[in-house]
Amino acid sequence: MNNQSVDNSSDAASANGHYSDEPKRSSKAAPGCSSADVRQQIEESAQRVRENVESKVQEFSENLDTVTDELRSYVRSKPMESVAMAVGAGLAIGFLLRRK
């Protein structure tokens, strides 16, 4: 298959909505790239992934703190209902785990 037919099939797939609008990314390094260039690209990608993960962990932590605070507030405002729900949940879980 020559490059012309690859380009044409790529354009056809793109026109049919099979490809996203994101730039094409190749898993192969561009010709003439040294291993140092490839290593730098990998390190930059790893850094972006690390930053995204750290951001998501921070967001999750903040959401967890919010949920914990709301739960504490609910338990303090309705202690008997909270105990009843905990007992009910414990019984339900126990019943489900005991069944074979």
C-alpha positions in Angstrom: 0.0 0.0 0.0 1.5 3.3 -0.9 1.4 6.6 1.0 -1.2 8.1 -1.4 -3.8 5.4 -0.7 -3.1 5.7 3.1 -3.7 9.4 3.0 -6.9 9.0 1.0 -8.3 6.3 3.3 -7.4 8.4 6.3 -9.3 11.4 4.7 -12.3 9.2 4.0 -12.4 7.9 7.5 -12.1 11.4 8.9 -14.9 12.6 6.6 -17.1 9.8 7.8 -16.5 10.7 11.5 -14.4 7.7 12.3 -11.5 9.8 13.6 -11.5 12.6 16.2 -10.4 16.1 15.6 -7.3 15.6 17.7 -3.9 15.7 15.8 -2.7 12.3 14.7 -0.1 10.7 17.0 2.2 8.1 15.9 3.7 5.5 18.1 6.9 5.6 16.1 9.4 8.3 16.5 9.9 10.7 13.6 12.8 9.8 11.3 15.9 11.5 12.5 14.8 11.6 16.2 17.5 10.6 18.6 16.9 8.4 21.6 17.4 11.5 23.7 14.5 13.2 21.9 12.3 10.2 22.4 13.3 10.0 26.0 12.5 13.7 26.5 9.1 13.2 24.9 8.4 10.2 27.2 9.4 12.2 30.2 7.2 15.1 29.2 4.3 12.8 28.7 4.9 11.2 32.0 5.0 14.6 33.7 1.6 15.5 32.1 0.1 12.2 33.3 1.6 12.8 36.8 0.1 16.3 37.0 -3.3 15.0 35.8 -3.3 12.2 38.4 -2.2 14.6 41.2 -5.1 17.0 40.1 -7.6 14.2 40.2 -6.4 12.9 43.6 -6.7 16.5 45.0 -10.2 16.8 43.6 -11.2 13.4 45.0 -9.8 14.3 48.4 -11.7 17.6 48.5 -14.9 15.8 47.5 -14.4 13.1 50.1 -13.9 15.8 52.8 -17.1 17.5 51.7 -19.1 14.2 51.9 -17.5 13.4 55.2 -18.5 16.7 56.6 -22.1 16.4 55.3 -22.3 12.9 56.8 -21.1 14.0 60.2 -23.6 16.9 60.1 -26.5 14.5 59.3 -25.5 12.0 62.0 -25.3 14.8 64.6 -28.7 16.2 63.5 -30.5 12.8 63.4 -28.6 10.3 65.6 -31.3 7.7 66.1 -32.1 7.5 62.3 -28.4 7.2 61.6 -28.1 4.3 64.1 -31.2 2.6 62.6 -29.8 2.9 59.1 -26.4 1.5 60.2 -28.1 -1.5 61.9 -30.3 -2.1 58.8 -27.3 -1.9 56.5 -25.3 -4.3 58.7 -28.2 -6.8 58.8 -28.6 -6.6 55.1 -24.9 -7.1 54.4 -24.8 -10.0 56.9 -27.8 -11.6 55.3 -26.3 -11.4 51.9 -22.9 -12.7 52.9 -24.4 -15.6 54.9 -26.5 -16.9 52.0 -24.8 -19.5 49.9 
